Amino acid sequence: MISNRMHEAINAQINAEMWSAYLYLAMSLDAAEKGLRGVSNWFRKQYDEEMEHAFKFVGYLGSQLAKVELKPIDAVPATWCCAKKMFEETLTHEKKVTAMIHALCDIAAEEKDYATANFLQWYVAEQVEEEASAQEILDALECVGEDKAAFYMFDKELAARK
């Protein structure tokens, strides 16, 4: 069994993962409205990943016989000026999520909760990937600059994300 402190912290993380999903869904919808099919696709896939992350936590709480307590999800922005701003916000947000995962790891270490510490290692690795992915896209957008033809090709590349 996990402690009450860890139980509450994981419930909060489930809410944060769902908020992340909601944010990426909003970005996907905004990109689609702007005719950015590839950007929209990338964020729609990101939405799916965030929901998967939330459900992994839900499953873990179940395995620990701890109740999942769903809380309201705060509102997210609805529009962004451009794809670059979306990805800048994504990188900033993923860094915040990384800090949250590290805080969970800190609790697990303090409490000598080895099972939860082991479970969280997947998220530690996943956050390295999430930050790198957002940074890679920002780097590509920097290279593209104001070149509309290059951005068109880059958008088509993002549309191929499965």
Backbone as numpy.savetxt, mean C-alpha at the origin, in Angstrom:
# Nx Ny Nz CAx CAy CAz Cx Cy Cz
-1.43 -17.15 21.79 -2.28 -15.96 21.79 -1.39 -14.70 21.79
-1.88 -13.71 21.12 -1.15 -12.44 21.13 -1.68 -11.55 22.25
-0.89 -10.58 22.62 -1.27 -9.65 23.69 -2.37 -8.71 23.21
-3.03 -8.06 24.14 -4.03 -7.05 23.79 -3.40 -5.92 23.00
-2.19 -5.52 23.40 -1.49 -4.43 22.70 -1.25 -4.79 21.24
-0.76 -6.00 21.00 -0.50 -6.43 19.61 -1.81 -6.60 18.85
-2.81 -7.13 19.52 -4.13 -7.30 18.91 -4.66 -5.95 18.41
-4.62 -4.94 19.26 -5.09 -3.60 18.89 -4.24 -3.00 17.76
-2.95 -3.22 17.84 -2.05 -2.66 16.82 -2.31 -3.32 15.45
-2.55 -4.61 15.44 -2.83 -5.28 14.16 -4.20 -4.86 13.63
-5.18 -4.69 14.51 -6.47 -4.18 14.05 -6.31 -2.80 13.42
-5.48 -1.96 14.02 -5.22 -0.63 13.45 -4.52 -0.77 12.09
-3.64 -1.75 11.97 -2.94 -1.96 10.70 -3.90 -2.44 9.62
-4.85 -3.27 9.99 -5.87 -3.71 9.02 -6.59 -2.49 8.47
-6.96 -1.56 9.35 -7.63 -0.34 8.91 -6.72 0.46 7.99
-5.43 0.55 8.34 -4.48 1.30 7.51 -4.31 0.66 6.14
-4.29 -0.67 6.09 -4.16 -1.35 4.80 -5.39 -1.11 3.93
-6.56 -1.09 4.57 -7.79 -0.82 3.81 -7.84 0.63 3.36
-7.33 1.54 4.18 -7.25 2.94 3.78 -6.33 3.06 2.57
-5.21 2.34 2.62 -4.28 2.34 1.48 -4.98 1.85 0.22
-5.74 0.78 0.35 -6.48 0.26 -0.80 -7.44 1.31 -1.34
-8.14 1.97 -0.44 -9.09 3.01 -0.82 -8.39 4.16 -1.54
-7.20 4.54 -1.04 -6.41 5.59 -1.68 -6.05 5.19 -3.10
-5.57 3.96 -3.28 -5.14 3.53 -4.61 -6.32 3.34 -5.55
-7.46 2.96 -5.02 -8.66 2.89 -5.85 -9.04 4.29 -6.33
-8.97 5.27 -5.44 -9.28 6.66 -5.83 -8.30 7.14 -6.90
-7.03 6.80 -6.74 -6.04 7.18 -7.75 -6.34 6.50 -9.09
-6.72 5.23 -9.04 -7.07 4.51 -10.26 -8.24 5.16 -10.98
-9.25 5.51 -10.23 -10.43 6.14 -10.82 -10.11 7.51 -11.40
-9.29 8.29 -10.69 -8.91 9.61 -11.18 -8.07 9.48 -12.45
-7.14 8.53 -12.46 -6.32 8.33 -13.65 -7.18 7.91 -14.84
-8.16 7.05 -14.60 -9.06 6.62 -15.68 -9.82 7.81 -16.24
-10.29 8.68 -15.36 -10.99 9.90 -15.81 -10.11 10.77 -16.67
-8.81 10.75 -16.40 -7.86 11.57 -17.14 -7.38 10.85 -18.42
-7.90 9.65 -18.67 -7.52 8.91 -19.86 -6.18 8.20 -19.75
-5.69 8.02 -18.53 -4.41 7.37 -18.29 -4.66 5.90 -17.95
-4.91 5.10 -18.98 -5.28 3.70 -18.76 -4.22 2.91 -18.03
-2.96 3.14 -18.36 -1.88 2.40 -17.72 -1.73 2.78 -16.26
-1.75 4.06 -15.97 -1.66 4.52 -14.59 -2.85 3.99 -13.80
-4.02 4.05 -14.41 -5.22 3.53 -13.76 -5.07 2.05 -13.44
-4.56 1.28 -14.39 -4.35 -0.15 -14.19 -3.36 -0.40 -13.06
-2.26 0.34 -13.04 -1.24 0.15 -12.01 -1.85 0.36 -10.63
-2.62 1.42 -10.47 -3.22 1.69 -9.16 -4.34 0.71 -8.82
-5.02 0.20 -9.83 -6.05 -0.82 -9.55 -5.40 -2.09 -9.04
-4.27 -2.46 -9.61 -3.53 -3.62 -9.12 -2.97 -3.36 -7.72
-2.59 -2.12 -7.47 -2.09 -1.75 -6.14 -3.22 -1.87 -5.11
-4.41 -1.47 -5.51 -5.60 -1.65 -4.65 -5.74 -3.13 -4.27
-5.66 -4.01 -5.27 -5.79 -5.45 -5.02 -4.74 -5.93 -4.02
-3.49 -5.47 -4.19 -2.42 -5.87 -3.28 -2.70 -5.42 -1.85
-3.17 -4.18 -1.70 -3.42 -3.67 -0.35 -4.54 -4.45 0.34
-5.55 -4.83 -0.43 -6.61 -5.66 0.15 -6.06 -7.02 0.57
-5.17 -7.56 -0.25 -4.52 -8.83 0.11 -3.73 -8.67 1.41
-3.03 -7.55 1.55 -2.27 -7.30 2.78 -3.20 -7.26 3.98
-4.33 -6.59 3.84 -5.30 -6.50 4.94 -5.80 -7.89 5.31
-6.13 -8.70 4.30 -6.69 -10.02 4.58 -5.65 -10.98 5.17
-4.38 -10.76 4.87 -3.34 -11.57 5.53 -3.37 -11.29 7.04
-3.50 -10.02 7.41 -3.60 -9.67 8.82 -4.87 -10.26 9.44
-5.98 -10.19 8.71 -7.24 -10.76 9.20 -7.04 -12.26 9.49
-6.43 -12.95 8.57 -6.18 -14.38 8.75 -5.28 -14.65 9.94
-4.27 -13.81 10.10 -3.36 -14.00 11.23 -4.09 -13.81 12.56
-4.91 -12.78 12.65 -5.66 -12.60 13.90 -6.54 -13.82 14.16
-7.17 -14.34 13.13 -7.99 -15.54 13.29 -7.18 -16.71 13.81
-5.97 -16.87 13.29 -5.12 -17.98 13.73 -4.69 -17.82 15.19
-4.74 -16.59 15.67 -4.38 -16.30 17.06 -5.61 -16.20 17.96
-6.77 -16.56 17.40 -8.05 -16.51 18.13 -8.34 -15.10 18.65
-7.97 -14.11 17.86 -8.20 -12.71 18.21 -9.22 -12.12 17.24
-10.13 -11.35 17.76 -11.22 -10.79 16.96 -10.76 -9.62 16.10
-11.21 -9.63 14.87 -10.97 -8.49 13.97 -12.03 -7.45 14.28
-11.58 -6.23 14.47 -12.50 -5.12 14.77 -12.37 -4.09 13.66
-13.33 -4.11 12.75 -13.30 -3.17 11.64 -13.76 -1.79 12.11
-13.00 -0.80 11.73 -13.31 0.59 12.08 -13.61 1.35 10.79
-14.25 2.51 10.91 -14.50 3.31 9.71 -13.19 3.68 9.00
-13.26 3.76 7.70 -12.09 4.14 6.91 -12.22 5.63 6.61
-11.19 6.39 6.98 -11.19 7.82 6.71 -11.23 8.10 5.21
-11.77 9.24 4.86 -11.85 9.66 3.47 -10.45 9.83 2.88
-10.36 9.65 1.59 -9.10 9.85 0.86 -9.32 10.96 -0.16
-8.24 11.56 -0.66 -8.40 12.54 -1.73 -9.06 11.89 -2.95
-9.63 12.71 -3.81 -10.33 12.17 -4.98 -9.66 12.53 -6.30
-8.84 13.58 -6.30 -8.21 14.00 -7.55 -6.77 14.43 -7.30
-5.98 14.29 -8.36 -4.59 14.71 -8.35 -4.35 15.45 -9.66
-3.40 16.33 -9.66 -3.16 17.13 -10.87 -2.55 16.31 -11.99
-1.76 15.29 -11.63 -1.06 14.54 -12.66 -0.54 13.22 -12.08
-0.10 12.36 -12.97 0.41 11.05 -12.56 1.62 11.19 -11.63
2.48 12.14 -11.91 3.67 12.31 -11.08 3.28 12.58 -9.63
2.28 13.41 -9.40 1.84 13.70 -8.02 1.27 12.45 -7.37
0.57 11.63 -8.14 0.04 10.38 -7.60 1.17 9.50 -7.09
2.22 9.38 -7.88 3.31 8.50 -7.50 4.17 9.11 -6.39
4.28 10.43 -6.36 4.97 11.06 -5.23 4.22 10.79 -3.93
2.91 10.92 -3.98 2.10 10.64 -2.80 2.18 9.15 -2.43
2.25 8.30 -3.44 2.38 6.86 -3.19 3.67 6.55 -2.44
4.78 7.12 -2.88 6.05 6.87 -2.20 6.01 7.37 -0.76
5.49 8.57 -0.56 5.36 9.11 0.79 4.49 8.21 1.66
3.39 7.77 1.09 2.48 6.90 1.84 3.13 5.56 2.17
3.83 4.97 1.21 4.47 3.67 1.46 5.55 3.78 2.53
6.23 4.91 2.59 7.22 5.12 3.66 6.52 5.16 5.02
5.34 5.76 5.07 4.57 5.79 6.30 4.13 4.38 6.70
3.68 3.60 5.73 3.27 2.21 6.01 4.47 1.41 6.50
5.63 1.62 5.90 6.85 0.94 6.37 7.09 1.24 7.83
6.96 2.50 8.22 7.15 2.86 9.63 6.13 2.16 10.52
4.90 2.01 10.04 3.87 1.31 10.82 4.22 -0.17 10.99
4.70 -0.79 9.93 5.10 -2.20 10.01 6.27 -2.35 10.99
7.22 -1.44 10.91 8.36 -1.47 11.84 7.89 -1.30 13.28
6.88 -0.47 13.50 6.35 -0.30 14.86 5.73 -1.61 15.36
5.05 -2.34 14.47 4.52 -3.65 14.85 5.67 -4.60 15.21
6.74 -4.55 14.43 7.91 -5.39 14.71 8.51 -5.03 16.08
8.53 -3.74 16.38 9.04 -3.30 17.68 8.21 -3.89 18.83
6.89 -3.87 18.67 6.02 -4.44 19.71 6.30 -5.94 19.85
6.38 -6.62 18.72 6.64 -8.07 18.76 7.97 -8.36 19.46
8.99 -7.55 19.18 10.29 -7.75 19.81 10.22 -7.48 21.32
9.58 -6.37 21.69 9.44 -6.03 23.11 8.73 -7.12 23.89
7.72 -7.70 23.26 6.90 -8.71 23.94 7.41 -10.14 23.74
8.51 -10.26 23.01 9.06 -11.58 22.69 7.99 -12.47 22.06
7.24 -11.85 21.16 6.17 -12.54 20.42 6.78 -13.04 19.12
7.40 -14.20 19.19 8.16 -14.72 18.06 7.28 -15.09 16.88
6.08 -15.57 17.15 5.18 -15.94 16.05 4.81 -14.70 15.24
4.44 -13.63 15.92 4.07 -12.41 15.21 5.30 -11.80 14.52
6.43 -11.84 15.19 7.67 -11.33 14.57 7.95 -12.06 13.27
7.78 -13.36 13.28 8.00 -14.15 12.07 6.98 -13.79 10.99
5.72 -13.68 11.37 4.66 -13.30 10.43 4.94 -11.95 9.78
5.44 -11.01 10.56 5.66 -9.65 10.07 6.82 -9.54 9.08
7.70 -10.52 9.06 8.85 -10.44 8.15 8.41 -10.38 6.68
7.29 -11.00 6.34 6.78 -10.90 4.98 6.48 -9.44 4.65
5.87 -8.73 5.61 5.52 -7.33 5.39 6.77 -6.45 5.31
7.77 -6.75 6.09 9.03 -5.99 6.03 9.59 -6.07 4.62
9.68 -7.27 4.08 10.19 -7.45 2.71 9.27 -6.80 1.69
7.97 -6.93 1.87 7.00 -6.34 0.96 7.14 -4.83 0.90
7.39 -4.20 2.03 7.52 -2.74 2.05 8.77 -2.27 1.32
9.83 -3.05 1.36 11.02 -2.71 0.57 10.64 -2.68 -0.90
9.88 -3.70 -1.32 9.43 -3.78 -2.71 8.48 -2.62 -3.06
7.56 -2.29 -2.17 6.58 -1.23 -2.43 7.28 0.12 -2.62
8.22 0.44 -1.75 8.93 1.71 -1.87 9.78 1.74 -3.13
10.46 0.64 -3.42 11.31 0.58 -4.62 10.48 0.75 -5.89
9.31 0.13 -5.92 8.44 0.22 -7.10 8.00 1.66 -7.35
7.56 2.33 -6.29 7.13 3.73 -6.44 8.30 4.61 -6.86
9.47 4.39 -6.27 10.64 5.19 -6.62 11.05 4.95 -8.06
10.98 3.70 -8.51 11.33 3.36 -9.89 10.42 4.10 -10.88
9.15 4.16 -10.57 8.21 4.85 -11.46 8.49 6.35 -11.45
8.77 6.91 -10.28 9.12 8.33 -10.21 10.39 8.63 -11.01
11.37 7.75 -10.91 12.60 7.93 -11.68 12.30 7.91 -13.18
11.44 6.98 -13.60 11.07 6.89 -15.01 10.33 8.16 -15.45
9.42 8.63 -14.61 8.68 9.85 -14.95 9.61 11.05 -15.05
10.66 11.06 -14.24 11.65 12.13 -14.33 12.36 12.08 -15.68
12.67 10.89 -16.14 13.32 10.73 -17.45 12.38 11.15 -18.59
11.12 10.80 -18.45 10.12 11.13 -19.47 9.93 12.64 -19.56
9.93 13.31 -18.41 9.76 14.76 -18.39 8.45 15.18 -19.03
8.52 16.16 -19.91 7.32 16.69 -20.58 7.07 16.05 -21.94
7.85 15.03 -22.28 7.73 14.37 -23.58 6.45 13.53 -23.61
5.43 14.02 -24.32 4.13 13.35 -24.35 4.19 11.97 -25.00
5.00 11.83 -26.02 5.13 10.53 -26.68 5.77 9.51 -25.74
6.79 9.95 -25.02 7.44 9.06 -24.04 6.48 8.70 -22.92
5.69 9.67 -22.47 4.71 9.37 -21.41 3.66 8.39 -21.93
3.25 8.55 -23.16 2.28 7.63 -23.76 2.82 6.20 -23.72
4.07 6.03 -24.09 4.70 4.70 -24.08 4.82 4.17 -22.64
5.16 5.06 -21.73 5.28 4.65 -20.32 3.93 4.23 -19.77
2.89 4.96 -20.12 1.53 4.62 -19.68 1.14 3.24 -20.23
1.51 2.96 -21.47 1.22 1.64 -22.06 1.96 0.54 -21.29
3.17 0.83 -20.84 3.94 -0.14 -20.06 3.24 -0.44 -18.72
2.72 0.61 -18.08 2.01 0.42 -16.81 0.71 -0.37 -17.02
0.13 -0.27 -18.20 -1.10 -1.01 -18.50 -0.85 -2.51 -18.54
0.40 -2.91 -18.71 0.72 -4.35 -18.81 0.87 -5.01 -17.44
0.85 -4.22 -16.36 0.99 -4.81 -15.02 -0.14 -5.79 -14.75
0.21 -6.97 -14.34 -0.79 -8.00 -14.04 -0.95 -8.18 -12.55
